């Protein structure tokens, strides 16, 4: 039997060895951990940037494909109306680089009129592109082709901008460029897909979400005779709630928005300002979580133009102290430029009821009221009889 002091010494030696081994492992783990931290500090950001660049590269491929498909749709449609395939392709290539330059605003005097002149020339230029591409197309088809062309131009511009920042970030190794694009990719792709889908709607000539204003106006006009009161804008006078209601809409069924501000200004001035109220109906961008087709009301001119038409309405209303009331139908961008969703179409009756209530509450029998259905009137005729013909066709 070994002495107890030997056992105690051996036990202590074993414990000391175990502790030394554990201490060695701890130092080894600590060193490995520090090396990993150093590697991550040096290469982690580069790995992250590389992942972002791969995501952007895949998105660029998708954007290029969407642009190509929208271009092919335009080429096929234009070729049906006398356009030679190669010639149309050349015209389209020229049109893709089309741009507009904003007027000088350092001196704001007359900026709205200068902007309107630029926008008019831009529309005329696009129309000339379409006339060259589809010489046998009628006015309705030309308007739809022009809207198709605008969609292709927007898609091509989105692709060019994303490609620019992708290549610039790769060239300069500046991760700020890459991070900015990567963080906005979901919204960029959503917008691109919306314009891609809009091509089909304008090719077929069917109402889009933004056509809800003209559609309400059409229902109010019914079979009443219409006359053109401004460029690509028609109006009809009907009786509603014992009031004289002048209903205004863009001239259909081609993809037109016209000049509703100019039309309203002319109507008000032709009556010496004796208009009790202006009621405007238009699509409005909804917030996430809001239901599509929700109807809301407010004051002010509801019109999504760059400025000139809204300015004309506000000016003439202010000059003659005419209240401007707006009724909007909520939808997102995708729904606004693609075939009209059922929820939006079903809002027509609700809007008409609100128009009636607004007229009853804010005016007297015998008053003159202007009701303007704002928006792209593609697929929406000027009277119910015209609309039936379009639907049959």
C-alpha positions as CSV (number, residue, x, y, z in Angstrom):
1,X,0.0,0.0,0.0
2,X,1.4,3.4,-1.1
3,X,1.9,6.1,1.5
4,X,-0.9,8.6,1.5
5,X,1.5,11.5,0.8
6,X,2.5,9.8,-2.5
7,X,-1.1,9.5,-3.5
8,X,-1.7,13.1,-2.6
9,X,1.4,14.2,-4.6
10,X,0.3,12.1,-7.6
11,X,-3.2,13.4,-7.5
12,X,-1.9,16.9,-7.3
13,X,0.4,16.3,-10.2
14,X,-2.5,15.0,-12.3
15,X,-4.6,18.0,-11.5
16,X,-1.7,20.4,-12.3
17,X,-1.3,18.6,-15.7
18,X,-5.0,18.8,-16.5
19,X,-5.1,22.5,-15.6
20,X,-2.1,23.2,-17.8
21,X,-3.7,21.3,-20.7
22,X,-6.9,23.3,-20.3
23,X,-5.0,26.5,-20.1
24,X,-3.2,25.6,-23.3
25,X,-6.4,24.8,-25.1
26,X,-7.9,28.1,-23.9
27,X,-5.0,30.1,-25.3
28,X,-5.3,28.2,-28.6
29,X,-9.0,29.0,-28.9
30,X,-8.4,32.6,-28.1
31,X,-5.7,32.9,-30.8
32,X,-8.0,31.2,-33.3
33,X,-10.8,33.6,-32.4
34,X,-8.6,36.7,-32.7
35,X,-7.4,35.5,-36.2
36,X,-11.0,35.0,-37.3
37,X,-11.8,38.6,-36.1
38,X,-8.9,39.9,-38.0
39,X,-9.9,38.1,-41.2
40,X,-13.4,39.3,-40.9
41,X,-12.3,42.9,-40.3
42,X,-10.0,42.7,-43.4
43,X,-12.2,40.7,-45.8
44,X,-15.7,40.8,-44.3
45,X,-16.8,44.0,-46.0
46,X,-15.3,42.8,-49.3
47,X,-17.3,39.6,-49.1
48,X,-20.5,41.6,-48.3
49,X,-19.9,44.0,-51.2
50,X,-19.3,41.0,-53.5
51,X,-22.6,39.5,-52.5
52,X,-24.4,42.8,-53.2
53,X,-22.7,43.0,-56.6
54,X,-23.9,39.5,-57.4
55,X,-27.5,40.5,-56.5
56,X,-27.3,43.7,-58.7
57,X,-25.8,41.7,-61.6
58,X,-28.8,39.3,-61.4
59,X,-31.2,42.2,-61.3
60,X,-29.5,43.8,-64.3
61,X,-30.1,40.6,-66.3
62,X,-33.8,40.7,-65.3
63,X,-34.1,44.4,-66.2
64,X,-32.5,43.8,-69.6
65,X,-34.9,41.0,-70.2
66,X,-37.9,43.1,-69.3
67,X,-36.7,45.9,-71.6
68,X,-36.2,43.5,-74.4
69,X,-39.6,42.0,-74.1
70,X,-41.4,45.4,-73.9
71,X,-39.4,46.5,-77.0
72,X,-40.4,43.4,-78.9
73,X,-44.0,44.0,-78.0
74,X,-43.8,47.5,-79.4
75,X,-42.0,46.3,-82.5
76,X,-44.6,43.6,-83.2
77,X,-47.5,46.0,-82.7
78,X,-46.0,48.8,-84.8
79,X,-45.2,46.4,-87.6
80,X,-48.9,45.6,-88.0
81,X,-49.5,49.2,-89.2
82,X,-47.2,49.6,-92.1
83,X,-43.9,49.7,-90.3
84,X,-41.0,47.7,-91.7
85,X,-39.3,45.6,-89.1
86,X,-35.8,46.9,-89.4
87,X,-36.9,50.4,-89.8
88,X,-39.1,50.3,-86.7
89,X,-36.2,48.7,-84.8
90,X,-34.0,51.7,-85.8
91,X,-36.7,54.2,-84.8
92,X,-37.1,52.5,-81.5
93,X,-33.4,52.6,-80.8
94,X,-33.4,56.3,-81.5
95,X,-36.4,56.9,-79.2
96,X,-34.9,55.0,-76.3
97,X,-32.4,57.9,-75.7
98,X,-35.2,60.5,-75.7
99,X,-35.0,62.9,-72.7
100,X,-36.5,66.2,-71.5
101,X,-34.6,69.1,-69.7
102,X,-36.4,71.0,-67.0
103,X,-36.7,74.7,-67.4
104,X,-34.6,77.2,-65.4
105,X,-36.3,77.9,-62.0
106,X,-33.7,80.4,-60.6
107,X,-36.1,83.0,-62.0
108,X,-39.5,81.4,-61.3
109,X,-41.4,83.9,-63.3
110,X,-43.1,82.0,-66.2
111,X,-41.6,78.7,-65.2
112,X,-44.9,76.9,-65.5
113,X,-45.4,78.1,-69.1
114,X,-41.9,77.2,-70.0
115,X,-42.4,73.7,-68.6
116,X,-45.7,73.3,-70.5
117,X,-43.9,74.2,-73.7
118,X,-41.2,71.6,-73.0
119,X,-43.8,68.9,-72.2
120,X,-45.8,69.7,-75.3
121,X,-42.7,69.4,-77.5
122,X,-41.8,66.1,-75.8
123,X,-45.3,64.7,-76.5
124,X,-45.1,65.8,-80.1
125,X,-41.7,64.3,-80.5
126,X,-42.9,60.9,-79.3
127,X,-45.9,61.1,-81.5
128,X,-43.6,61.7,-84.5
129,X,-41.6,58.6,-83.6
130,X,-44.8,56.6,-83.6
131,X,-46.0,58.1,-86.9
132,X,-42.8,57.1,-88.5
133,X,-42.9,53.6,-87.0
134,X,-46.6,52.9,-87.7
135,X,-47.7,55.2,-90.6
136,X,-51.1,53.4,-91.1
137,X,-52.2,53.5,-87.5
138,X,-55.2,55.7,-86.6
139,X,-55.3,58.3,-83.9
140,X,-56.4,55.9,-81.2
141,X,-53.8,53.3,-82.0
142,X,-51.1,55.9,-82.3
143,X,-51.9,57.2,-78.8
144,X,-51.7,53.6,-77.4
145,X,-48.4,53.0,-79.2
146,X,-47.0,56.3,-77.8
147,X,-47.8,55.1,-74.3
148,X,-46.2,51.8,-75.1
149,X,-43.1,53.6,-76.3
150,X,-43.0,55.7,-73.1
151,X,-43.0,52.5,-71.1
152,X,-40.0,51.1,-73.1
153,X,-38.1,54.4,-72.6
154,X,-38.7,54.3,-68.8
155,X,-37.6,50.6,-68.6
156,X,-34.5,51.3,-70.7
157,X,-33.6,54.3,-68.5
158,X,-34.0,52.2,-65.3
159,X,-31.6,49.6,-66.8
160,X,-29.1,52.2,-67.8
161,X,-29.1,53.9,-64.3
162,X,-28.7,50.7,-62.4
163,X,-26.0,49.5,-64.8
164,X,-24.2,52.9,-64.4
165,X,-23.9,52.6,-60.6
166,X,-23.0,48.9,-60.7
167,X,-20.1,49.5,-63.1
168,X,-19.0,52.7,-61.3
169,X,-19.0,50.8,-58.0
170,X,-17.0,48.0,-59.5
171,X,-14.6,50.3,-61.2
172,X,-13.9,52.5,-58.1
173,X,-14.4,49.7,-55.5
174,X,-16.6,52.2,-53.7
175,X,-19.1,50.2,-51.7
176,X,-21.4,53.3,-51.2
177,X,-22.5,53.1,-54.8
178,X,-23.2,49.4,-54.6
179,X,-25.0,49.7,-51.2
180,X,-27.3,52.4,-52.4
181,X,-28.5,50.4,-55.4
182,X,-28.7,47.1,-53.5
183,X,-30.9,48.7,-50.8
184,X,-33.3,50.1,-53.4
185,X,-33.4,47.0,-55.6
186,X,-36.8,45.7,-54.4
187,X,-38.5,49.0,-55.2
188,X,-36.6,49.4,-58.5
189,X,-37.7,45.9,-59.7
190,X,-41.3,46.5,-58.6
191,X,-41.4,49.7,-60.7
192,X,-39.8,48.0,-63.7
193,X,-42.2,45.1,-63.6
194,X,-45.1,47.5,-63.5
195,X,-44.0,49.3,-66.7
196,X,-43.3,45.9,-68.3
197,X,-46.9,44.8,-67.6
198,X,-48.3,48.1,-68.8
199,X,-47.1,47.3,-72.3
200,X,-49.7,44.6,-72.6
201,X,-52.5,46.8,-71.4
202,X,-51.8,49.5,-74.0
203,X,-51.2,47.0,-76.7
204,X,-54.7,45.6,-76.1
205,X,-56.2,49.0,-75.5
206,X,-57.9,48.1,-72.2
207,X,-58.5,50.4,-69.2
208,X,-55.8,50.6,-66.6
209,X,-56.1,51.5,-63.0
210,X,-55.4,55.2,-63.8
211,X,-58.5,55.1,-66.1
212,X,-60.8,55.2,-63.1
213,X,-61.4,58.9,-63.4
214,X,-62.4,58.9,-67.1
215,X,-64.5,55.7,-66.4
216,X,-66.5,57.6,-63.7
217,X,-66.9,60.5,-66.1
218,X,-68.2,58.2,-68.8
219,X,-70.9,56.8,-66.4
220,X,-71.9,60.4,-65.7
221,X,-72.0,61.4,-69.3
222,X,-74.1,58.4,-70.4
223,X,-75.4,59.1,-73.9
224,X,-75.2,62.9,-73.7
225,X,-73.4,64.5,-76.7
226,X,-69.8,65.6,-76.2
227,X,-67.6,68.3,-77.7
228,X,-63.9,68.8,-77.7
229,X,-63.1,71.8,-75.4
230,X,-59.3,71.6,-75.3
231,X,-56.6,69.4,-76.8
232,X,-57.7,65.8,-76.4
233,X,-60.4,66.7,-73.8
234,X,-64.1,66.4,-74.3
235,X,-67.0,67.7,-72.2
236,X,-70.7,67.0,-71.9
237,X,-73.5,68.8,-70.0
238,X,-75.9,66.7,-68.0
239,X,-78.4,67.2,-65.2
240,X,-77.6,65.8,-61.8
241,X,-79.4,66.5,-58.5
242,X,-81.2,69.5,-60.2
243,X,-77.8,71.0,-61.1
244,X,-76.2,71.6,-64.5
245,X,-73.1,69.4,-64.4
246,X,-70.4,69.8,-67.0
247,X,-68.5,66.5,-67.1
248,X,-64.9,66.6,-68.4
249,X,-62.6,63.7,-69.5
250,X,-59.8,63.0,-71.8
251,X,-60.8,62.1,-75.3
252,X,-60.9,58.3,-75.7
253,X,-60.6,55.5,-76.3
254,X,-56.9,56.0,-77.1
255,X,-54.3,56.4,-74.4
256,X,-54.7,60.1,-73.8
257,X,-54.7,62.4,-70.7
258,X,-55.2,65.6,-72.6
259,X,-55.2,69.1,-71.1
260,X,-57.9,69.0,-68.4
261,X,-56.6,72.1,-66.8
262,X,-56.9,74.1,-70.0
263,X,-60.4,72.7,-70.5
264,X,-61.6,73.7,-67.0
265,X,-60.1,77.1,-67.4
266,X,-61.9,77.7,-70.7
267,X,-65.2,76.4,-69.3
268,X,-65.0,78.7,-66.2
269,X,-64.0,81.8,-68.3
270,X,-66.8,81.1,-70.9
271,X,-69.3,81.4,-68.0
272,X,-67.8,84.5,-66.5
273,X,-66.6,82.5,-63.5
274,X,-70.2,81.5,-62.6
275,X,-69.3,78.0,-61.5
276,X,-70.4,76.9,-58.0
277,X,-67.8,74.1,-57.5
278,X,-65.2,72.0,-59.3
279,X,-65.1,68.3,-58.4
280,X,-62.1,66.3,-59.5
281,X,-61.8,62.5,-59.7
282,X,-58.5,60.8,-60.0
283,X,-56.4,57.8,-59.0
284,X,-54.1,58.2,-55.9
285,X,-51.1,56.3,-54.7
286,X,-52.1,54.2,-51.7
287,X,-50.0,53.5,-48.7
288,X,-49.0,49.9,-47.8
289,X,-51.8,48.3,-45.8
290,X,-54.5,50.4,-47.4
291,X,-57.0,48.4,-49.5
292,X,-57.0,48.8,-53.3
293,X,-60.1,50.8,-54.5
294,X,-60.5,52.7,-51.2
295,X,-62.3,56.0,-51.9
296,X,-61.2,59.2,-50.1
297,X,-62.1,62.9,-50.3
298,X,-60.2,66.1,-49.8
299,X,-59.8,69.7,-51.0
300,X,-57.5,70.9,-53.8
301,X,-56.9,69.8,-57.4
302,X,-56.3,66.1,-57.6
303,X,-54.3,65.7,-60.8
304,X,-50.9,64.0,-61.3
305,X,-49.4,66.2,-63.9
306,X,-46.0,67.8,-63.7
307,X,-47.5,71.1,-62.9
308,X,-49.0,73.1,-65.8
309,X,-52.6,71.7,-65.8
310,X,-52.8,71.7,-62.0
311,X,-51.6,75.3,-62.0
312,X,-54.3,76.4,-64.5
313,X,-57.1,74.8,-62.3
314,X,-55.8,76.5,-59.2
315,X,-55.3,79.9,-60.9
316,X,-58.8,80.0,-62.4
317,X,-60.4,78.6,-59.2
318,X,-58.6,81.2,-57.1
319,X,-59.5,84.0,-59.5
320,X,-63.2,83.4,-59.2
321,X,-63.2,81.9,-55.6
322,X,-64.5,78.5,-56.8
323,X,-64.1,75.7,-54.2
324,X,-62.2,72.7,-55.6
325,X,-63.2,69.3,-54.1
326,X,-61.4,66.0,-54.9
327,X,-62.4,62.4,-54.8
328,X,-59.6,59.8,-55.2
329,X,-59.5,56.1,-55.6
330,X,-56.4,54.5,-54.0
331,X,-54.1,52.1,-55.8
332,X,-50.4,51.4,-56.1
333,X,-48.2,52.1,-59.1
334,X,-48.4,48.5,-60.5
335,X,-52.2,48.7,-60.4
336,X,-52.3,52.3,-61.9
337,X,-50.5,51.3,-65.2
338,X,-51.7,47.7,-65.7
339,X,-55.2,46.4,-66.6
340,X,-57.8,47.7,-64.2
341,X,-58.3,45.5,-61.1
342,X,-61.8,44.5,-60.1
343,X,-61.5,46.3,-56.8
344,X,-60.9,49.6,-58.7
345,X,-63.7,49.1,-61.2
346,X,-66.1,48.3,-58.4
347,X,-65.3,51.7,-56.8
348,X,-67.2,53.5,-59.7
349,X,-70.6,53.4,-58.0
350,X,-69.1,54.6,-54.7
351,X,-67.5,57.5,-56.4
352,X,-70.7,58.5,-58.2
353,X,-72.6,58.4,-54.9
354,X,-70.0,60.7,-53.4
355,X,-70.2,63.1,-56.3
356,X,-73.9,63.3,-55.9
357,X,-73.6,64.0,-52.1
358,X,-70.9,66.6,-52.7
359,X,-73.1,68.4,-55.2
360,X,-76.1,68.3,-52.9
361,X,-74.2,69.5,-49.9
362,X,-72.1,72.3,-51.4
363,X,-74.3,73.8,-54.1
364,X,-77.9,74.9,-54.8
365,X,-80.4,73.7,-57.5
366,X,-79.7,75.4,-60.8
367,X,-76.0,75.9,-60.1
368,X,-73.3,75.0,-62.6
369,X,-70.7,72.4,-61.4
370,X,-67.7,71.0,-63.2
371,X,-66.9,67.3,-62.7
372,X,-63.5,66.3,-64.1
373,X,-62.5,62.6,-64.5
374,X,-58.7,62.8,-64.6
375,X,-56.4,60.1,-65.9
376,X,-55.4,58.0,-68.9
377,X,-58.5,57.2,-70.9
378,X,-57.2,54.2,-72.7
379,X,-60.0,51.8,-73.4
380,X,-62.7,54.3,-72.2
381,X,-64.9,55.9,-74.9
382,X,-66.5,59.3,-74.7
383,X,-70.1,58.1,-74.4
384,X,-71.7,54.8,-73.3
385,X,-72.5,54.1,-77.0
386,X,-68.9,54.5,-78.0
387,X,-67.8,52.3,-75.0
388,X,-70.1,49.5,-76.2
389,X,-68.6,49.7,-79.7
390,X,-65.1,49.5,-78.2
391,X,-66.0,46.5,-76.0
392,X,-67.5,44.6,-78.9
393,X,-64.4,45.4,-81.1
